[in-house]
Amino acid sequence: MTERAPGRPAFTPLTRFSLVAAPALLAVYGTIRLLSRSGVPGPGWTAGHLALFLGLALFGPVFSGLRRLAPARSAVRRRVAAVSTVVALAGLAASLAQTAVDLVVGFRAADGAEMSELFGQVQSHAAVKLVVYSAGPLLFYVGLLALVGSLVTRRGPVTGWTLGAICLGIVVMGVSLDLMPAGGALFLLALAPLSRAGGALPAAGGNPVDSPAHART
């Protein structure tokens, strides 16, 4: 029987919850979007974007929690994980800003035509369009993919399957927003098992990923 290394928990309760809830809420947003009229203000637009905003917000604890899994014996991978986390959080901030704009426009607009006009006013600013609508949100996916890739090990808890499911989820959502439910489900399949990984981060810099106590079962 292998003893767990003493130390603080690898994931906080909030991180464990977020690993499941964040991708699940992306799928909820995609489902609501499919079931409601697209491009018009109303309960469907508001409910869907509230789910999206909350789901995105919960990726903050996901990113910070995943970073803590960086192998302690690999300085390079720790640096990659740290930089990837910063990139992912920058993309997250842009995505949250875009979703907040969507919500505000949905509340202010009386119909689809007015909604389009309001979006046009927001996107008429080149810097806003670049940061909030084009390059900024892409950093979310780039950072997430790089972060997960830096954590892959033979013993887990982050494995090649985790990376593959994340990559496929990004591709699926990039193809069409109509595939958001499938993309969210793939993210859920990749991240939810990590919430059960358990274990603790050693107090003096051991490697929780390489420890048999942290292998996936």
N, C-alpha and C positions, 0 to 999 in steps of 0.2 A: 504494500500500500504506500503510495507516494503522498507525502505531506505537502500541503500548500505552503508556499513561501509567505512569511508574515509581511504585512504591508497594507496599504490602502486598497479598496476595491478597484478593479480595473474600470468598471463602469458605475456611475451613480444611478440611482433609481430613475432619475429624469432621462439619462442617456438610454437606459434599457427601454423605457417607455417610448422614447423618440425613435429608436431603431425600428419599432413596429408601427407607431402611429404616423410618422412622417411619410413613408411611402404609401401607407394605406390611404392617407388623406389625398395624396396625389391621384390615386385611383378613384377616390370618391369624387374629386373635382372633375376628372375625365368623364365619369359616368353621368354626373349631373349635366355636364355640358352636352352630352349626347342626347339626353332626355328632354332638354329644354331648347327653346328657340335661341339660336346663336346670333349675337350681334344686336340684341335688343335688351333694354333694361327691364328688370322684373325680378321676382323671387328666385328664379333659376340662376340668373346672372349673379345675384348677390350671394345666394347660398353656395354656389360653386366657387366663387372667388374668396369667400370667407374660409372655406375648406382648404383652398389652395394656399392662402396666406398663412393659416395656422400650420399646415403641413410643411411649408417652406421654413417657417420660423423654427420648427422642431429639428430641422437639419443643422441648426447651430450646435446643439448638444451632440448630435451625431458626429459632426466633424471633429469637435474637441475631444469626444470620447475615442474615436478611431485613432486620432493622433497619439493617444497614450499607449496604443498597442505597437508603436514603432519599436523594432528590435533594439534593445539596449546595447548590444555588442556591435552594431553597425552604425557608425557615425554618418555615413553617406545616406543610408536609408532614413535615419532620423532627420537629417536635413531636408531630404526630399519630402518627407511627411510634413515637416513644419512649413515649408514653402507651399506645398500643395494645399495645406489647410488655409493659409492666408489667401491663396488664389480662390479657393472654394468659397470662403467667407465673403470675399469681394463680389463674386458672382451672386452669392446669396443676397447680399445687400441690394444689388441691382434688380434681382428678381422680385424681392419684396417691394421695392419702390414701384416696379411696373404693376404689380398686383394691387398695390395701394391706389395707384392712379386709376386702374380699372374699376375699383370699388367706388371711388369718388365720382368718376364719370357716370357710373351706373346709377348712383343716387341723384345726380344732378340732371341727367338727361330724361326727357319725357318720352322719347321714342328713338328708333334706330338712327334716323337721320340726324337728330341732335347729338346722339352719341358719336357718330362719325365725325361731326363737326368739332366736337370737343377734343376727340383724339387727334384730329388734324392740328388743332391749336397747340396741343402739348408737343407733338412730334415735329412741329415747325422749328423748334429750337434744335439746332444741329448737335449740340453737346448732349442734350437730354436724349435725343434719338440714339446717339452713339452709345452712351453709358447705360441707359435704361432699357433700350429696345433692341440693340444689336450686339455689340461686343461684350457689354457687361454681363448679361445673363449667360453667355457662352462659358464664362469663367467658372460658373457653378459646375458645369459638367466636366470641364477640363480638370478642375481641381479635384472633384470627386473621383474621377477615373485615376488620376495620378496618385491620389492619397491611398485608394484601395490597392492600386498596383504596388505601392511601396511597402504594403503590409503582408503581401502574399508569402506564406511559408508552407513547407510540406506538412507540418503538424497542425496548422491552423492557429487560431480560429478563422483567420481570413485565408481562403484557399483560392485556387484557380477558378473554381466554380463561382465563388463570390465575384471575382473580377469579370468573368464571362457574362454572368447575369446582369451586372451593372452595365457593361459595355453594350449588351443586346438591348437593355432597357433604354439607353441613351439613343441608340440607333432607331429603335421603334418610335420613340417620341419625336425624334427629329424628322421622321418620314411624314408624320401627320399628327396634328393635335387630336384627331379622332381616335388615335391609338393610345392616348394617355392612360386609359384603364389598364391596357396590357403593359405599358411601360411601368406604371406604378406597381402592378403585380410582380413584375420582374425585379424591381427594386426591393419589394417586400420579401421575395424569395431569397434575395441575396443578403439583406440586412437583418431580417427577423431572427435567423439562427444565431446571430452574434449576440443578441440580447440574452441568450441562454448560456453564453460561453463561460460565465462565472469567473472564479479565480481572483487573484489579487496581484497588484503590481508590487514587486519587492521593494522594500524600503531603501535598499542600498544599491539599486541599479541593476538588478538581475534582469533576465529576459523572460517575461511571462509567456511570450509566444512559443519559445522553444521548450518550455517546461512541460513534462508529461502531464502535469496537473491541468494543463490548459488545452490539451488535445481535444478535437471534436470527437464526440461519441456518436 
